[in-house]
Each structure stands twice: as C-alpha cells, then as structure tokens.
Amino acid sequence: MAKLPRIYETFRRSYPRQWQAYDRLAALAHEAGPLDEKSRELLKLALSIGAKMEGAVHSHARKALDAGATPREIRHLVLLCLTTLGFPSTMAALTWVEDVLRKRGSRRGKARG
C-alpha cells in the first residue's frame, strides 16, 4: 500500500473496521468494470477537480502518474475542465496538478504541441 497522508493514517488506526470496509469498497469499485488503472485514475482526477478537492487532486495526480499517465496527458485533462468548470476552477486545478508534477520533476509543457 502506498504511504497515506497523516490524516488517513490516523483515521485507519482510530477506526480500523471502518477503514477496512472503505478500503474493500474502493477495491470492489475498481474491479467492477473494464477500465484500466490509468483510465480509472484519470477519471478520479477529473472528478476530484470538479469537486474542487485539492487533496484528492494531489493524490489522484500522483496515482495517475504511477499508473502510466504522462504529465502532458494530465495537463490536457486539466485544460478540458476549462469550458465545463470555468477559468478560476481550472487555474486552481492546474496549480494543484503542477504541485505534484514539480515534485516529480516533470518539465513544464503544454497539452498540445
């Protein structure tokens, strides 16, 4: 299991039965259909952006990279949010995604070109 943020570790230790149920539900959801891991993580990244959940955006950007998504694909996903979520939300998401990409050492690049 990947290292979890401190608050998740605290929750897991404090409420082990609830964590186990949640973790099992997540595994069952991932196993339920034909989407590959990379597609699932990109989708979860998009959902996190739409819900304006900064921590989840960070987490799913990391997981998408781990599943084989490229920085270019992730930036393109963020760009696609522009006409649905609006400029301010897209700029916030881009900032959150760039936090992860910068920590991973990904060069700044454009979604097209």
N, C-alpha and C positions, 0 to 999 in steps of 0.2 A: 504494500500500500504506500502511495506517495505521502510525504510529510504533509500533514494537515496544518492549517493555521491554528494558532494557540486557542482561539475560542472554540474551534471544533474539537480539539484535543480535550479541553476542559469539559465540554458537553459529553463527549464519548466516555470519559472517566466518571462523570457525575450521574449519567443516565445510560448505563450500558445496554439495558434492554431496549430502550427507545432507539438508541443508535443502531443496534443490530437490526431492528425492524426497518428503520430508514435505509440502512445500507443494503439490506436484502431487497427492498422495494426498488431501489435505484438499479441494482444488478438485474432484476427481473425486467424492468423497463428497457434497459439496454439490450437484453437478449430477445425481446419480444418481436423484433422485426428485421427487415432486410438491410437496414442502413449500416454501413461500415463505421468503424470507430471514428475516422476522420470526419465523415459526414455528420455523425451524431454530435461531435464536439463543436463543429462549426455551427450547427443548428442551435446548440445550447449557448454558444457565444452570442448568436443573434438574439435569442430570447432574453439573455441577460442584458444586452444593450437596450432592447426595447423596454425592459422593466426598470432600466436605469439603476442597476445593482452593480456598483463599482467593484466590490469584492468578487462577485461572480464573474464579471468581465475579466478581471485579472486571472482568476482561476481557470476559466474556460479558454482564454487565450493561451495560457501555458499548456493546458491539456490538448488543445488543437495542435500546437507546435509538436508536442510529444507524439501525437497521432499521425504526424506527417504533413500537416498543413504548412505552407510556406508563409513567410511574412507578407509576401505580395498577395496571397490569397486572403489572408486575414485583413489586410488593409482594404482590399476590394470589398470584402463583406461589410466593413465599416462604411465605405463610400456608398454602398447600396442602401444604407439606412437614411441617407440624406433626404430623399423625396418622401419617405414614409414617416420618419420621426422628426425631421426638421433639422435646421442648421445647428442650433445650440446643443441638442442632444447628440448629434453626430460628432461635434467638436469635443464634447465631454468623452464620448466613447473612444474617439481617436487618441485623446490624451491617455486614457486608461490602457489602451492597447499598446501605445508607444512606450508606456512604463515597462511593460513586460518585454517588448521587443528590445528595448535598450538594455535591460538586464541580461537578456540572452545574447547580446552582442550583434543583433541584426542591424545591418546598414539601413539607413533611411532610403526608401524607394517609393515609387509611385505605383498605383494599382495598374495603370496602363503604361505601355511604352517600353 
